[in-house]
Amino acid sequence: MLEMASLKEKRVSELTQMAKEIGIDGTSGLTKQELIFQILKAKLETGDVLHAEGVLEILPDGFGFLRFPENRYLP
């Protein structure tokens, strides 16, 4: 299981290494957030499970956003 909090705590160099280990190419120049997104995308495509904590905001049209505690909860 992937823990979102543990990914956010890692340094860019650690995330870059992790991305390379799971076969993600073209990581040079990516921001920390982009690296996390690419890692999550690759891991979830292989069936891994993601655990994240926050406040789920569901809009009237059915779309939802998970707002993380370290961010403001205001839209």
MDTraj code that builds the backbone (N, CA, C; nanometers):
import mdtraj as md
import numpy as np

residues = "MET LEU GLU MET ALA SER LEU LYS GLU LYS ARG VAL SER GLU LEU THR GLN MET ALA LYS GLU ILE GLY ILE ASP GLY THR SER GLY LEU THR LYS GLN GLU LEU ILE PHE GLN ILE LEU LYS ALA LYS LEU GLU THR GLY ASP VAL LEU HIS ALA GLU GLY VAL LEU GLU ILE LEU PRO ASP GLY PHE GLY PHE LEU ARG PHE PRO GLU ASN ARG TYR LEU PRO".split()
xyz = np.array([
    [0.0837, -0.1172, 0.0000],
    [0.0000, 0.0000, 0.0000],
    [0.0886, 0.1241, 0.0000],
    [0.0527, 0.2199, -0.0832],
    [0.1240, 0.3466, -0.0880],
    [0.0669, 0.4416, 0.0160],
    [0.1541, 0.5112, 0.0850],
    [0.1126, 0.6120, 0.1819],
    [0.1464, 0.7484, 0.1236],
    [0.0455, 0.8295, 0.0978],
    [0.0681, 0.9615, 0.0404],
    [0.1591, 1.0455, 0.1291],
    [0.1390, 1.0374, 0.2594],
    [0.2197, 1.1162, 0.3527],
    [0.3678, 1.0808, 0.3422],
    [0.3996, 0.9528, 0.3252],
    [0.5406, 0.9131, 0.3167],
    [0.6036, 0.9618, 0.1864],
    [0.5256, 0.9661, 0.0784],
    [0.5792, 1.0194, -0.0474],
    [0.6080, 1.1686, -0.0344],
    [0.5202, 1.2409, 0.0320],
    [0.5385, 1.3853, 0.0475],
    [0.6598, 1.4183, 0.1344],
    [0.6981, 1.3270, 0.2228],
    [0.8123, 1.3503, 0.3114],
    [0.9461, 1.3266, 0.2421],
    [0.9463, 1.2553, 0.1310],
    [1.0708, 1.2210, 0.0624],
    [1.1290, 1.3414, -0.0105],
    [1.2615, 1.3398, -0.0255],
    [1.3303, 1.4422, -0.1033],
    [1.3142, 1.4115, -0.2512],
    [1.3363, 1.5129, -0.3346],
    [1.3249, 1.4961, -0.4799],
    [1.4189, 1.3867, -0.5283],
    [1.5396, 1.3806, -0.4727],
    [1.6353, 1.2775, -0.5151],
    [1.5831, 1.1370, -0.4831],
    [1.5180, 1.1212, -0.3690],
    [1.4602, 0.9910, -0.3323],
    [1.3445, 0.9544, -0.4248],
    [1.2613, 1.0532, -0.4572],
    [1.1490, 1.0285, -0.5478],
    [1.1981, 0.9943, -0.6881],
    [1.3038, 1.0620, -0.7319],
    [1.3611, 1.0340, -0.8637],
    [1.4132, 0.8915, -0.8693],
    [1.4822, 0.8483, -0.7645],
    [1.5334, 0.7113, -0.7579],
    [1.4188, 0.6106, -0.7571],
    [1.3169, 0.6392, -0.6797],
    [1.2002, 0.5512, -0.6726],
    [1.1338, 0.5404, -0.8097],
    [1.1216, 0.6516, -0.8792],
    [1.0607, 0.6524, -1.0125],
    [1.1413, 0.5673, -1.1099],
    [1.2725, 0.5797, -1.1037],
    [1.3584, 0.4998, -1.1925],
    [1.3447, 0.3510, -1.1625],
    [1.3338, 0.3170, -1.0346],
    [1.3224, 0.1763, -0.9942],
    [1.1936, 0.1109, -1.0435],
    [1.0894, 0.1899, -1.0620],
    [0.9638, 0.1321, -1.1107],
    [0.9442, 0.1551, -1.2607],
    [1.0500, 0.2042, -1.3263],
    [1.0479, 0.2123, -1.4721],
    [0.9926, 0.3399, -1.5319],
    [0.9924, 0.4476, -1.4571],
    [0.9454, 0.5755, -1.5102],
    [1.0640, 0.6479, -1.5721],
    [1.0526, 0.6798, -1.6998],
    [1.1584, 0.7523, -1.7707],
    [1.1266, 0.9016, -1.7746],
    [1.2283, 0.9815, -1.8032],
    [1.2094, 1.1250, -1.8211],
    [1.1756, 1.2003, -1.6944],
    [1.2419, 1.1667, -1.5857],
    [1.2113, 1.2319, -1.4584],
    [1.2930, 1.3585, -1.4345],
    [1.3965, 1.3810, -1.5139],
    [1.4784, 1.5002, -1.4912],
    [1.3961, 1.6245, -1.5235],
    [1.4036, 1.7213, -1.4362],
    [1.3310, 1.8457, -1.4557],
    [1.1904, 1.8466, -1.3987],
    [1.1427, 1.7325, -1.3487],
    [1.0092, 1.7287, -1.2899],
    [1.0117, 1.7875, -1.1492],
    [0.9048, 1.8542, -1.1131],
    [0.8929, 1.9056, -0.9771],
    [0.8609, 1.7901, -0.8824],
    [0.8701, 1.8161, -0.7539],
    [0.8391, 1.7133, -0.6545],
    [0.6957, 1.6639, -0.6726],
    [0.6029, 1.7568, -0.6919],
    [0.4626, 1.7193, -0.7088],
    [0.4430, 1.6352, -0.8351],
    [0.5121, 1.6697, -0.9432],
    [0.5019, 1.5927, -1.0678],
    [0.5588, 1.4524, -1.0508],
    [0.6691, 1.4416, -0.9774],
    [0.7274, 1.3100, -0.9499],
    [0.6302, 1.2236, -0.8696],
    [0.5710, 1.2820, -0.7670],
    [0.4744, 1.2078, -0.6858],
    [0.3585, 1.1612, -0.7728],
    [0.3084, 1.2487, -0.8589],
    [0.1972, 1.2121, -0.9467],
    [0.2349, 1.0967, -1.0387],
    [0.3544, 1.1022, -1.0982],
    [0.3984, 0.9964, -1.1893],
    [0.4150, 0.8634, -1.1159],
    [0.4689, 0.8684, -0.9953],
    [0.4857, 0.7464, -0.9150],
    [0.3492, 0.6883, -0.8798],
    [0.2590, 0.7734, -0.8336],
    [0.1245, 0.7263, -0.7992],
    [0.0546, 0.6660, -0.9197],
    [0.0642, 0.7334, -1.0315],
    [-0.0002, 0.6854, -1.1543],
    [0.0516, 0.5468, -1.1918],
    [0.1832, 0.5309, -1.1906],
    [0.2435, 0.4022, -1.2278],
    [0.2049, 0.2923, -1.1293],
    [0.2092, 0.3226, -1.0007],
    [0.1779, 0.2215, -0.8996],
    [0.0302, 0.1828, -0.9016],
    [-0.0583, 0.2795, -0.9194],
    [-0.2014, 0.2499, -0.9212],
    [-0.2404, 0.1708, -1.0454],
    [-0.1698, 0.1934, -1.1563],
    [-0.1971, 0.1173, -1.2788],
    [-0.1633, -0.0305, -1.2623],
    [-0.0743, -0.0619, -1.1678],
    [-0.0374, -0.2019, -1.1444],
    [-0.1200, -0.2648, -1.0322],
    [-0.2183, -0.1905, -0.9809],
    [-0.3078, -0.2471, -0.8810],
    [-0.2752, -0.2130, -0.7371],
    [-0.1726, -0.1315, -0.7139],
    [-0.1424, -0.0914, -0.5766],
    [-0.2566, -0.0065, -0.5206],
    [-0.2611, 0.0020, -0.3886],
    [-0.3645, 0.0781, -0.3189],
    [-0.3002, 0.2023, -0.2591],
    [-0.3716, 0.3136, -0.2622],
    [-0.3227, 0.4396, -0.2082],
    [-0.3994, 0.4734, -0.0814],
    [-0.3252, 0.5140, 0.0224],
    [-0.3873, 0.5615, 0.1461],
    [-0.3520, 0.7087, 0.1607],
    [-0.4555, 0.7923, 0.1730],
    [-0.4348, 0.9356, 0.1923],
    [-0.5401, 0.9861, 0.2897],
    [-0.5047, 1.0907, 0.3633],
    [-0.5978, 1.1489, 0.4590],
    [-0.6255, 1.2928, 0.4214],
    [-0.7476, 1.3359, 0.4458],
    [-0.7853, 1.4727, 0.4167],
    [-0.9356, 1.4884, 0.4208],
    [-0.9815, 1.5977, 0.3645],
    [-1.1241, 1.6264, 0.3571],
    [-1.1678, 1.6097, 0.2128],
    [-1.2701, 1.5276, 0.1906],
    [-1.3214, 1.5040, 0.0563],
    [-1.4323, 1.6037, 0.0274],
    [-1.4097, 1.6853, -0.0758],
    [-1.5112, 1.7807, -0.1200],
    [-1.5727, 1.7262, -0.2478],
    [-1.7036, 1.7035, -0.2462],
    [-1.7729, 1.6528, -0.3641],
    [-1.8593, 1.7649, -0.4203],
    [-1.8363, 1.7967, -0.5467],
    [-1.9094, 1.9035, -0.6131],
    [-2.0455, 1.8533, -0.6611],
    [-2.1378, 1.9448, -0.6900],
    [-2.2714, 1.9047, -0.7355],
    [-2.2707, 1.8160, -0.8602],
    [-2.1697, 1.8314, -0.9457],
    [-2.1647, 1.7502, -1.0683],
    [-2.1036, 1.6124, -1.0448],
    [-2.0689, 1.5821, -0.9192],
    [-2.0191, 1.4493, -0.8861],
    [-1.8682, 1.4368, -0.8767],
    [-1.7945, 1.5378, -0.9216],
    [-1.6492, 1.5330, -0.9102],
    [-1.6092, 1.5587, -0.7659],
    [-1.4993, 1.4967, -0.7245],
    [-1.4536, 1.5143, -0.5885],
    [-1.3069, 1.5511, -0.5814],
    [-1.2708, 1.6227, -0.4771],
    [-1.1329, 1.6631, -0.4537],
    [-1.0960, 1.6274, -0.3109],
    [-0.9808, 1.5635, -0.2936],
    [-0.9312, 1.5338, -0.1603],
    [-0.8370, 1.6459, -0.1207],
    [-0.8754, 1.7192, -0.0196],
    [-0.7944, 1.8316, 0.0278],
    [-0.7116, 1.7825, 0.1468],
    [-0.5796, 1.8000, 0.1360],
    [-0.4873, 1.7490, 0.2361],
    [-0.4747, 1.8450, 0.3534],
    [-0.4494, 1.7924, 0.4731],
    [-0.4431, 1.8751, 0.5939],
    [-0.3414, 1.9890, 0.5866],
    [-0.2306, 1.9699, 0.5172],
    [-0.1296, 2.0755, 0.5128],
    [-0.1685, 2.1898, 0.4203],
    [-0.2744, 2.1706, 0.3415],
    [-0.3264, 2.2762, 0.2553],
    [-0.4487, 2.3371, 0.3219],
    [-0.4821, 2.4551, 0.2791],
    [-0.6051, 2.5154, 0.3307],
    [-0.7239, 2.4408, 0.2740],
    [-0.8273, 2.4306, 0.3513],
    [-0.9473, 2.3602, 0.3070],
    [-1.0408, 2.4490, 0.2265],
    [-1.0064, 2.5742, 0.2111],
    [-1.0918, 2.6643, 0.1345],
    [-1.0723, 2.6407, -0.0141],
    [-1.1811, 2.6483, -0.0938],
    [-1.1677, 2.6275, -0.2389],
    [-1.0907, 2.7387, -0.3064],
])
top = md.Topology()
chain = top.add_chain()
for i, resn in enumerate(residues, 1):
    res = top.add_residue(resn, chain, resSeq=i)
    for name in ("N", "CA", "C"):
        top.add_atom(name, md.element.get_by_symbol(name[0]), res)
traj = md.Trajectory(xyz[None], top)
